[in-house]
Amino acid sequence: MAKILDRFTLKNRLLLLSLGIISVVILGNIGFILVKIHEGYQPTILESMYWTIVTLSTLGSYPAGMTFTSRYGMTLTIIVVLGGVATMGIGLQIVVGPWLERSMKRALKKKKVSLPEKDHVIVCGYSGMGKEVIRNLNSHNVDFLVITNDEEKINKLNQSRIPFIAGDSTKMKTLDRANIENAFSLVAVEDDSTNAFICLTANKINENIRIVSSVEKTRHEGILRRAGADHVVSSKSITGAMIGAKAIDESLIDIGEKGEELLEGLKIDQMNITEDSDIAGKTIKEADIGKKTGAAVVGIWENGDLKVSVSPSDKLLPGDIILVLGNVEQLKNLKRYAA
């Protein structure tokens, strides 16, 4: 019964309720006239209408000549009373109930978060790394939206008032809804296979968009790059903050709230080691970066993997990317020194 009623709109339900009431009224009028004629009384239409309304309203107060003396009249009275009660009871349930529910939902429903339309970052996935990406983008006041089709994550995004699109990020129609043609960059933080399809689809729609992808297995880095990723970051080696920074092309990356409190004024910077660099081919000890610039090497990107346990004997090879810690002045000194 409930499934059948779900097919009817509120307007149609009101129509059904009205038809039910009219049917009971007509039945009462016709029944009253027939029974009174049977009892030897010639009733008028007004009398039949009056009797029906009084009976339906369960007032039970009839003027002289309008009460029944036969069992047929008693039976009619019972039928009209039960029919009226049933019609109103069911009618209120199928009409007033849904109307109240809809009104309450409308009143309690939060205003939908608007989606950015231009120069935003599209984050495909809402995993642990995806959350870090969002935190970093928020810290830089960059507009973004998240794409996911996971119901649990969608509920969390709704509760957190984070702009999102529910859908498959490998599909063109989903990326179109995310305004990918006007987006600044796209971040893929799903599994390697899904990320590859995301990169391929994104490139088909917008060849100029910056694409940053996480990779779970470093041997898949080449596949992701061929699929269209401009930057590939190992999800096992670095947090989503690095991806978020790449998405907006920021070279200075905050090291987190806890780090900022302990190391106020310090930043982590990335620097490419070119073939012409004065420190190319040297070990960290030979380059003597700490003594000459004040900055410290805290990690080295090698073939798409981040090595954080650096030692003085590690060589700085052309093509490597080093992560260094220091204040703004120390980082400027390093760039001049390593140029």
Protein Blocks (a to p, Z undefined) as FASTA:
>chain_A
ZZmmmmpcfklmmmmmmmmmmmmmmmmmmmmmmmmmmnopacdfklmmmmmmmmmnonop
acehiacfbfklmmmmmmmmmmmmmmmmmmmmmmmmmmmmmmmmmmmpccdddddfbhpa
cdedjdfklmmmmmmmmmnopacddddfbfklmmmmmmnopacdeddfkbfklmmmnomm
lpmbdcdfbdfklmmmmmmmmmmmmmmbccddddfblklmmmmmmnopabdcdfklbcfk
lmmmmmnopabdcebjklmmmmghiacddddddfklmkgoiafklnommmmnopacfbdc
eehiacfbdcfklccdehiacdddddfklmmmmmmmmZZ
